[in-house]
Amino acid sequence: MKIINEQDFPLLNRKTYIIEVEHLKQKTPSEKEIKAKIAELLKTHENLIALKHIYSNFGYGISKVIVNKYDDEEQLKKIEI
């Protein structure tokens, strides 16, 4: 798992990441599994992460994930309805 791109949005109190997840010869990981791994990677709590999309190609073994990491839970609830 590696971070491909990071973008900061200070007015929204969040950062948007594009992360590459490897799952060679396995199924695409579930949202719950990905969220846990990303929280560990970014050293934050799972409840501060909003998973936007998982892009995967059949037989490729690598998925790209778009995720937002918020500074506080209140801001997450305001923006991510």
C-alpha positions in Angstrom: 0.0 0.0 0.0 1.5 3.4 -1.0 0.3 6.9 -1.3 0.3 8.2 -4.9 -1.1 11.7 -4.4 -1.9 13.9 -1.5 -4.0 17.1 -1.7 -4.7 19.5 1.2 -7.9 21.4 1.6 -7.5 23.7 4.6 -10.9 25.3 4.4 -12.6 21.9 4.6 -10.2 20.6 7.3 -9.4 17.6 5.2 -6.8 15.9 3.0 -7.6 13.8 0.0 -5.4 10.9 -0.9 -5.1 8.6 -3.8 -3.7 5.3 -2.5 -2.6 2.2 -4.4 -3.5 -1.1 -2.7 -2.0 -4.4 -3.9 -4.0 -7.6 -3.7 -2.2 -10.0 -6.0 -4.1 -13.3 -6.6 -6.8 -12.3 -4.2 -10.2 -10.6 -4.4 -10.5 -6.8 -4.0 -10.5 -6.0 -0.3 -13.7 -4.9 1.3 -14.3 -1.2 2.2 -14.0 -2.2 5.9 -10.6 -3.8 5.3 -9.3 -0.9 3.2 -10.5 1.6 5.8 -8.6 -0.2 8.6 -5.4 -0.4 6.5 -5.6 3.3 5.5 -6.2 4.4 9.1 -3.1 2.5 10.1 -1.1 4.0 7.2 -2.1 7.5 7.9 -1.9 7.0 11.7 -5.5 8.2 12.5 -8.8 6.7 13.6 -11.1 4.9 11.2 -14.0 7.3 12.0 -12.1 10.2 10.5 -11.8 8.6 7.1 -14.3 8.8 4.3 -13.8 6.3 1.5 -14.9 7.8 -1.8 -14.1 5.1 -4.4 -12.2 1.9 -5.1 -11.1 1.5 -8.7 -9.9 -2.0 -9.7 -9.3 -3.8 -12.9 -10.1 -7.5 -13.4 -7.0 -9.7 -13.0 -4.7 -6.8 -12.4 -4.2 -7.2 -8.6 -3.8 -3.5 -7.9 -6.6 -1.1 -6.9 -6.6 2.7 -6.6 -8.5 4.1 -3.7 -9.7 7.7 -3.2 -10.1 8.7 0.4 -10.7 11.8 2.5 -9.1 12.2 5.9 -10.7 14.8 8.2 -9.2 16.6 11.1 -12.3 16.1 13.3 -15.4 14.0 13.3 -17.8 17.0 13.3 -16.4 18.3 10.0 -16.7 14.9 8.5 -20.4 14.7 9.4 -21.0 18.2 8.0 -19.5 17.5 4.6 -20.0 13.7 4.1 -23.7 13.4 4.3 
